[in-house]
Amino acid sequence: MSRYDTTLDPHASNTSHWQVIDLVPGGSDVLDVGCSTGYLAEALVERGCRVSGVEYDPEAAEKARPHLQHLVVGDLVTMDLAAELGDRTFDVIVCADVLEHLPDPVDVLRRLLAHLRPGGSVVVSVPNVTHGSLRLALLQGRWQYTPTGLLDSTHIRFFTRRSLTEALRDAGLVGVDLRRTTVDALGGDVAVDATALPDGVVDWVRAQPDADTYQFVWRAVRDDAEGAAVRAAQEREQIAAELDALRSQSARWREERDAARAALDEVQATRAWRALSLPRAAYGRLRTTWRKSR
């Protein structure tokens, strides 16, 4: 049995498989790259999709065959995709948990784009190497590969939010819909001894961007006029969000300043503060005279 065979739970939304399926419109022609035993293809067929697949493992591919209209068995790195797929094109190309296994994922994405219809999309999912558990494990000098999970022993590429964005861009794609699956820094499959870490470290890591992101799931389109328009809209939204954050921060600073002034006014209004006004003034004059005499 394939190490990646699984059973999909249609109600478990915090999984990359559910997110991928949700990003594929019903009734689409889909190419499932790395289709394994066909569990994803089966779910897509139930949504009215017509699915073809590419799979490296012959045994897993045979299990997937009943759910596929066309099956290609072979190594993505070396195969001639154009020869294997012919003139077939697709509305959606799915690369679910595939890119991290490839020495050159950008090259594979570029070759797959030749089979993407105009207006189509590519849906990818990858594990997040900046997950909090990996940050904490590295602080303890740990990087232990496992059969599956974030440190799957067959992973040869590792992605952050930024590096995934750059890989898509280099392949001629732009992300238009980013989803995440989330797992707490101490709740994943990477061993962390929280009791051996200094106080506050776990909370600090938890507060960092993407520390709870277990996997990124991104729908991308060709970086043409449509992609440029979407990207411009995303940039506007990002700028607006940054401006809102700055306004919020400025308002908080003003509140803190006003509170500090009010507290100071309250202190200065006390009898003790007024009683010290003459000694403070005399001390100031003496200090000024001393400095001039040096």
N, C-alpha and C positions, 0 to 999 in steps of 0.2 A: 504494500500500500504506500502511496506517496506520502512523504512527510508533511506535505502541505494540504492534504485532503481534510475537509472539514464539513460540518453541517451548518447551514445558514439559519439563523434565528431571525425571522422577519420583523420581530418586535425589538431586536437589540440594535438601537440606532447608534450606539457609541462603538461601532465597529467600522473598519475601513470597507468591508464588503457591502454593508448596508449603505454607506455613503456613496460608494461607486455606483451601485444599482440605482440609487436615487438621482444620480446625475445623468443617467441614460434615459432619454425619452422612450416611452413605450412605443413599440412598432418600428424601432430603428433597425437598420442593418448594422451589425456589430462585429468587429474583429476582436476576439478575446486573446490577447497575446500572453502566453504563459498560462494557458487555460487549465492546467493540472488535470484533475479528474472530471472537470466539467460542472462543479457545484455552482459556479457563478453563471455559466452559460445556461444551466437549467433554470435558475431564477430569472434570468433575462428572457428566456423563451416563454416563461409563464406570464411575462409582461407583454407578450406579443412580438418580441424581437426575433429577428432571424440572425443566428450567430454562427460565425466561422471561428476556428481556433488555430493557434500555433502553440506547440508543446514540445519541450526537449525530451521528456521522459516517455519512452514508447509505451510502457505499461499504463501510466496515468492517461496518456492520450487515448488508448483504446477504451478506457472507461468513460472518457468524455465524448467519444464519437457519436453515441446515440442522440446527443443534444445539439450536434453541430451539422450545419449544411455542408461545410467544407473543412477538412482538417489537414494541417501541415505539421509533420513531425520532423524536428531537426533543431540545430543550434542557430539561434538568431545571429550570433556573432559571425558565422561563416556562411550561412545560407544565402542564396540569391532570392531575395523576397519577390523581386519582380517576376522571376521565372516561376516561383511556387504559387504566387497569387494571380498571375496573369493580369487580366484587365479588371479584376474585381476591385470595387471601391466600396467604401463604408461611410455611414453617417457618423459612427462613433468608433474610435479605436481605444480599447481599454488595455492599459498596462498596470495591472494591480499587483503590487509587490514584485515587480520585475526589474526595474532600473537598477536597484542596488546590487543585482547579481551580474551586471554587465560591465566589462572593462571600459567600454565606450558607449554609454547610454545615449549620448547626443547623436552619434552616428546612426544608431538603430532608430531613433525617433525621426531623423531626417529621411531615412529610407521608408519608414512607415507612412510618412506624409504623402508619398506618391500615391497612396491608396486611400486617401481621405477626400471625400467629396467636398465640393464648395459649400461653405457654411457648416461643415462638420466640426467635430470636436474630438479632442484626445483627453481621456480621463486617466490620471495616474495616481497611484498611492505609493508612498515610501515611508519608512520609519524615520523618526526624528533623532539624530545623533546628539542633539542638545537637550534631550529629555532630562529632567532633574535627577533621575536615578543614575544616569551615566555620569553626570557632573559630580554627584556625591561619590560614586564608586571610584572615579579617577582621583578624587581627593584622598582616597584610601589606597591608591596604587593598584586598583583592580581593573582589569579588562579581560573578562573571562568569556570566551565564546560558548554558545549553547546551541542545541539542535534547532531551535526556532526562536523567534522574538527579536528584540532590538539588536542583539549580538549573535544572530544566526551565523553559524560557522561558514556559510556559503556567501555571505555578504562581502563584496569587494569594493563597493562604493558606499559612501556615507553622506547623508544630506542634512542640511539645515534649511530653514525657510529661504534664506538668501541664495544658497547654492542651488536649490531646486529651481528657484526663479531664474537664475542665470543659465542653468542647463536648458530649460524650456526656451529661453530667449535665443540661446545659441543654436537651437534646433529649428528656429523660425516660428516659435509659438509664444503666445502671451496668455498668462493665467487670467481667467475671468470669474472663476467661482472657487474660492478656497474653503475647504472644510477641514475639520480636525477631529481626531479621536483623542480622548483625554484619559490620563491615568496619573494618579498622585505620584510624587517623587519616591515615596516609600511603598507604593502599591504595585509596582511592575514586576517584570521577570528578571531584573538585575539585582543581585544581592548587595545590600547596603547595611552596614552595622551602624545604625543611627546613634547608639549609645557610645560609640568610640569617637564621635565627631564633637568638636567644640560647641558650646552653647550658642544657639542662634544661627548656626550654619544652615541647618535644614530649612528653617523659616526663611532665611535670606534666599536660598536657592529656589524655594517654592514661589517667591515673589518675582523671579526673573522671567522675562518674556519667553514663552513657549516651553517653560519648564514642565508644564503638565501636558504638553502635546506629545502624544505617543506616535501618531502617524499624521502626515499631511495627505490630504486627498484634494487634487486640483483638477478642475476642468479647464482646458486650454483650447484656444482657437489659433488659426494662422495669424501671424503678426502682419496682416495687411491692413486695408482701410478699416475693416470691421474691428480688427484687433487694436488698431491705433485709437479708434474712437472709444472702445471699452477702457483701454489703458488711460486715456485722458480723463475719462469719468472717474476712474479709480484714484488717479492722482488728485483730482479736485476734492474727492471725498477725504483723502488722506490729509490734504492741506486744511480742509475744514475741521477735521477732527483735531489736528495739531493746534489750530487757532482756538478751538473750544477749550482744549487742555490748558493753553496759555492764559486764556481769560479766567478759567477756573482757578489756576494757580495765582494769578494776579489778585483775584478777589480774595483768595485765602490769605495772601500776604497782607492785603489791606486790612482784613479783619484782625489778623495777628498784630499788625502795627497799631490799629486803633485800640485793641485790647491792652497792649503794652502801655500806650499813652494814658489810657484810663487808669491802669494800675499805678503808674507813676504819679499821676495827678492825685490819686487817692492817698498814696504814701506821703507826697509833699504837703498834703492838706492836714496831716496829723500834727499834734502838738509837739511830739518828739522831733519831727523833722524841722519845724519852725524853731525849736529851741537850739538846734545845731547850726542855724544859719549864720550867727555871728562867729563862732569858732571856725566854721568852714571858710568864711571870708577872710579871717585873720590868717589862717593857714595858707590860703592862696596868695596873700600879699607877702608873707614870709618866704614862700617857695619862689616867688618871682624875684625877690631881693637876693636870695641865695644864688640863683642862677646867674644874675647879673654880676655878682661879686666874684664868680669863679674865673 
